[in-house]
């Protein structure tokens, strides 16, 4: 596949909605030159601070690099963190008219302290979201209003309280009846069964948990990994979905379809600095390609190239359209 084909499969006119829990990612960058006299811990001298839209908002950021019309639906609270998150998304050109403002909600903030390229510690500020019936109906109602103009919906579950079985069923049923693609990034710790969807994009560990199978060490080549192949079969059957794309870290990705042999695409990463957020990039590129008319195999290749680029960056990063295109032959 060459870059002209990839460009054709990522039309900027696609309209995609992301539903999920948004996170404000704060990075404190510094250097370490001594150990604290108070305790055996390094002293980080702060050089700078940066903020990024993370969680489901990071999926939206990655999508916005590939298509022009990205909408975000998720809860956000009052205060500086909520304001900063909104500002970051607005600045990225993401549509926020359906963001759920809740003054009682604590906007999730994750603070990472990084010395040179090494993350020293992460501090999380969050309080589990309490989903009410009123909020559930608001979310479903917002989706139904937009479905006639959408090409795809991404449901990004971070298990922070937004998704329960009733909301999941309501969202997937509405999208399915409208003929809109529904891609899910599941969180196995949340006992929601995502069924009758277009596809899911778990990592290897999440896939094993979702399939109810005990973890086994990866086998190289992945097409000889019998446990992984069984996981793919089980997920296709259990979820009644068309596509299961399992991300395999340094082994690339494996695509499962009901009526086709498993397809493995090896990693395109040249070097790995940070894998955080790679799953967000993967589902964003995979969905954008499918919405643009790519075959599942083409979409998997595009997703794999995008993930291979983002792991070479430090922090919550995105992949630009130009970077993605340049990773394919002319």
PyMOL commands that set and color helices and strands:
alter all, ss='L'
color gray80, all
select helices_A, chain A and resi 3-8+56-64+79-91+133-149+165-178+204-210+222-224+226-239+249-251+278-291+296-310+321-326
alter helices_A, ss='H'
color red, helices_A
select strands_A, chain A and resi 15-20+22-35+42-55+69-73+75-76+100-101+108-115+118-125+152-156+181-185+199-200+243-247+253-257+260-265
alter strands_A, ss='S'
color yellow, strands_A
deselect
rebuild
show_as cartoon
